[in-house]
Amino acid sequence: MLISELLAPSGALHALEGGSKKRILEIASQHIAEQHPGLEAETIFAGLLGRERLGSTGIGDGVAIPHCRLDECQQATALLIQLIEPIDFDAVDGKPVDLLFVLLVPSEACDQHLQTLASLAELFSQARIREKLRKATSAEALYTVMTESSQE
């Protein structure tokens, strides 16, 4: 699945104040719920938090991919976040996180979910792409970097 199919232009948040892992997941849940009628912020937050309890989605190099499957979710959707200051996310490498790609998928989309996560992990493993995302100066620039990088 192409990033542009998951991520809407309104789904990029630039220079966001973080604070904590829990607070970022809460902000992300609220933003997604505002963009997608039918999805409740509390349900999204509970799903993301539940997934984090199974193990951190911090994949290393300052990147996290919080994700969950939800019965209420009709189609896969995402949110890209660039933080002003990195936060502790219990990442596998112990480094704080400043780039997050939040992913929600329908409950029945197991294969699609796994393929998308693998593609995202591959994309974020590239230092050049992480650097471009960190240097983005607006939400529009973040969106452009992410969607264009996924097509390379």
Disulfide bonds with the S-S distance in Angstrom:
none
